[in-house]
Amino acid sequence: MSSVQQDWPEPIVRVQSLSDKGLCMIPDRYVKPPDDRPSSVSSAADVDIPIINLGGLYSDDDSVRANTISQINEACRYWGFFQVVNHGVSPQLMDRAREVWREFFHLPMDLKQKHANSPRTYEGYGSRLGVEKGAILDWSDYYFLHYLPSSLKDHNKWPLLPSDCREVIDEYSKQLVILAGKLMKVLSMNLGLSEEYLQNAFGGEDIGACLRTNFYPKCPQPDLTLGLSSHSDPGGMTLLLPDNHVPGLQVRKDGNWITVKPARHAFIINIGDQIQVLSNAIYKSVEHRVIVNPSDERVSLAFFYNPKSDIPIEPAKDLVTPERPALYQPMTFDEYRLFIRLRGPRGKSQVESLKSPR
Ligand SMILES: O=C(O)CCC(=O)C(=O)O
């Protein structure tokens, strides 16, 4: 597999600076083909992903505990997405984490440019995913950083401002790793595996965790573009803190796009491709995308909980039977994510391409 190139194929344009110009029309580079535009498939207005009260996991009442565990199981099997409330992460910390990032994106451009990223590691301030020359781009900027493993965490690659930014991201990430660890246990048990199975398959203590904060500026022609193209997440599990005022995330369900209505102080959890592989596709890594709008910017924090990058990920032996043979061949996460890093978001094409020849 070819390695990632050192630099972007074209000069980087910050979407925020395009939006700030007050253009009436978006540049052609952001105009999606008709089939990929937001209105191409009707969205079901009255349906939403499940909302699960995680407090139920610690109830004294056995039936409440069992019911919560079973709701998570159903959500992973049939939706690949769910919201959690009462998850143990402090609401104040969630609000502050979102606000430090909003403040970052409103800093003067020269300060943000100091953190400009390259396709080699993607760390820093970015405006495109993928390095294909002439690609149609998404209407968003982002900031990407590593939290785990500690060997990859480098505060110098995190924003310097706002002044409490690094401290807030550190505390936020610490709490999200704890939450993800709890969910991994529930997912393992729900799959009929030992409580620690998924965590061990991810590399035990040596997992990867990284944060991408997405900034979706106002867009004068939201019907022609997307804030983030349809994709499934390549990693293990994503814990998303959505904007507290502006919806935008759409999840694909039965051919429709469902716009998620975020519950207050909830996280949106979704299964990534690596858990789809480990579960031999019992759990689904579902396609999602982001729409934008003309009147409001939007900020979201996607925290990716990933396997250690150099261990092969393959279906759990206990989930492989003569009736249900292994659907995927082993592959390390490093090999796997190269695809997205080179080509940008492309629906579910990567996890599909991994399927074993039958
Ligand atoms: O902004 C959102 O709501 C979703 C972001 C997302 O899907 C991602 O960062 O992978």
The ligand as a Tripos MOL2 file, in Angstrom:
@<TRIPOS>MOLECULE
LIG
   10     9     1     0     0
SMALL
NO_CHARGES

@<TRIPOS>ATOM
      1 O1        -20.2110   16.8080   13.0340 O.co2     1 LIG1
      2 C1        -20.8230   15.7770   13.2280 C.2       1 LIG1
      3 O2        -21.9320   15.7760   13.7720 O.co2     1 LIG1
      4 C2        -20.2670   14.4420   12.8030 C.3       1 LIG1
      5 C3        -18.7780   14.4260   12.6250 C.3       1 LIG1
      6 C4        -18.2460   13.1590   12.0780 C.2       1 LIG1
      7 O3        -18.9540   12.3110   11.5690 O.2       1 LIG1
      8 C5        -16.7930   12.9200   12.1090 C.2       1 LIG1
      9 O4        -16.0400   13.7970   12.5610 O.co2     1 LIG1
     10 O5        -16.3860   11.8090   11.6810 O.co2     1 LIG1
@<TRIPOS>BOND
     1     1     2 2
     2     2     3 1
     3     2     4 1
     4     4     5 1
     5     5     6 1
     6     6     7 2
     7     6     8 1
     8     8     9 2
     9     8    10 1
@<TRIPOS>SUBSTRUCTURE
     1 LIG1         1 GROUP 0 **** ****
